[in-house]
């Protein structure tokens, strides 16, 4: 069977086309008559060649990740959320609103288009868009703050346990950061602090070397190096000349 002509989304390992005459092109490989993707992107079949056009900088959902998203649509069943991915997240009405409550509320009274939400990916498979949950501490609609965006690839650097860069930024600016693994970040604080956070995130994006990144952030945020503790906590011992 020859794969469907046209385009569709794919993630690594997806079967994207099948046919004896098809040739594996960019970001694909062939096993028998089947062609699989090696990259996240759009599948394109041109003539007999199958390739995947990579989508740079987009988030690949993982179950358990905390993400920040923007509501783009809704119906009687669910809200659709843009999570900076080739996949859209879904929040089911039944998981957020108690039975009987919808008789008194419009769906848009709960979440409306343009609302920013912090959620957790409850489930995900390549055959179905991510299901999002708003249950748990810190989850729900965002009512204040500025929304900023970095590459999802830069998020692990902010959360790295060695320096805990996000904590450094929070303490130096007086702001609170809610970081989504998808690269969207909610920043709450005073205007001057928010501006400083934006500058710090720009450094995180532009400096590929981790050690240099730490130095630049400390310089930008005027973070003083911790001075070594004097002594070792024990009283000095005088050694006599005759010993």
C-alpha positions, 0 to 999 in steps of 0.5 A, a space after each residue: 500500500 502506497 502512503 497517502 499523498 500530501 502532508 501530515 505530522 510525524 515524530 521519530 519512529 512514526 510509519 510515514 509511508 509504505 510502498 515498494 517503489 518509495 524511496 527514503 529521503 531526508 530524515 527518514 529510513 526504510 525497512 522493507 517496504 515501510 518508511 519511518 521518520 527520524 525527526 519531528 516535522 511535516 511529511 512530504 511525498 514528492 514523486 517516489 521520495 518520502 521526506 520529513 521537513 523538520 520543525 525547528 524549535 517546536 516542543 515534543 510533548 511528554 507525559 508528566 511535563 508541565 506546560 504553559 499554553 494559550 487557549 485557541 478554541 473551544 466547543 461543548 466538549 473541550 478547550 483547544 490549547 496551543 502548547 508551542 508544538 505541532 500537536 495541540 493540547 485538549 482540556 476536557 470540560 468534564 474534567 474541569 467543571 462539575 456535573 450540573 454546573 454547566 447549566 449555570 455557566 457558559 464554557 467561555 466563563 471558565 476558559 476563553 480564547 486567549 486565556 493562558 493556562 498552566 497545565 500538566 500533560 496527562 497523556 499523549 500518543 502520536 495517534 492522539 493530541 496531548 490530554 492536559 490536566 489542570 489539577 494540582 498545585 500551581 495548575 490553572 488559568 493565569 490571572 497576572 504576569 507577562 508571557 515570555 518564550 524561549 526555545 524548548 531546548 533552552 529550558 533544561 539549562 534554566 532548570 539545571 541543578 548545578 546552578 539552578 539558574 531560574 532561582 538565580 534570576 528570581 532572587 536577583 529580579 524579585 520576580 516569580 517564574 512559572 516555566 513550561 517545558 514547552 518554552 513558554 514562561 509566565 513572569 510575575 513581578 515589578 516592571 523593572 524586574 520583568 525587563 531584567 528577566 527578559 534580558 536574562 532569558 535572552 542570554 540563556 538563548 544566545 550563549 551555548 556554553 554553559 560555564 560562559 552562560 553562568 558567568 554572563 548571567 551573574 554579571 548581568 544580574 550583579 550576583 556576587 560570588 559567595 565568599 569562602 568561609 574563614 577557617 574550619 570552625 575549629 580553634 587554632 592550635 599553637 605549635 610550640 617551638 620545642 615540639 
